[in-house]
């Protein structure tokens, strides 16, 4: 899991970037940063920008100014975010996007804590009435409320089957976040004492409330395959 | 984990710019679900890339990875359409839970009823990839494939018991159970 991971975003966006200047033309201000080959139109006000997409086109002089700005930055003016300065206030849309990003970061932090067997840290990320849904056909299946670990829960079932980091690795990727929901694709891995390996995909749906995880539901790609692996003899 | 202001700005800019594509993809997926519910094969063809890949759990009769709308064995349609005689079972109640400019995640309901009246209803979280506004990859994560398989096995046994032509059936994956093909359109699948 990378600290630079951004949910659903192409990898080229996942490195640090700092504005190195701005270029103003007509009603737009372009912020120039040092990322290659990308021109992004940022929608600050959806209604106004929808109108602007059809009606507010840049003139030839505008384009010339842009090219000049690019030249001034010796060809490194590669990432430009058009911003309407009159719309500098944070919009509702932006607040939602920030919440989605924060939720995505939280869920990845939880995955990291699970991988590292860090039981103490994640408690702060959960609502006290946190609800988790596991497929009923699994040994740890059912719906549970609260954070108290169960003697037959996921951890009790899988930890003996994950002796090394290779099995504990979950490769969690945030597919996308939308409002309070976050979807994560991760891998469930295990190694039986007989040497049988399991490696299967899980798509999980998480719901946040006030920045804390309130609900989780795990969709294994094939619960029958998981149950078959778990039913194998526990001893060599 | 602190992504920093620069990352946040980049993320917000990217997400804002990709919203139009997100919305297009969401609309495509809504039309696909409508086409499935209404059994509109023509619309399905129009909304899918010719090389669309489907990934179904292997433990189901229609499980496996297939390219194109028709796989080698029994399809989802051949399996479920006979178990969805009314609009109540055909309804999928799709809810888009997440979307990007390339992928859409939809939570939907799989419903069915056997000849003896046993009902099944279970959630499916599906991951769809789109290219040029058309579906290019679909992977279905049933909440509990074991329950789905059990229901289909029961439905199959009831169908076989009430069928006058038991030869029209195919092998159920990972078991000796035969699955009746009520459309009589697919050959016997030998796993």
Interface residues (C-beta under 8 A of the other chain):
Chain A: X3 X4 X6 X7 X8 X9 X10 X13 X14 X16 X17 X18 X33 X35 X40 X41 X42 X43 X44 X46 X79 X81 X93 X94 X97 X98 X100 X101 X105 X108 X109 X112 X133 X135 X136 X137 X141 X175 X176 X177 X178 X181 X182 X183 X185 X201 X202 X203 X205 X217 X219 X220 X221 X222 X223 X224 X225 X227
Chain B: X1 X2 X3 X4 X6 X7 X8 X9 X10 X11 X12 X13 X14 X15 X16 X17 X19 X55 X57 X58 X59 X63 X96 X97 X98 X99 X100 X102 X103 X105 X107 X123 X124 X125 X127 X139 X141 X142 X143 X144 X145 X146 X147 X149 X174
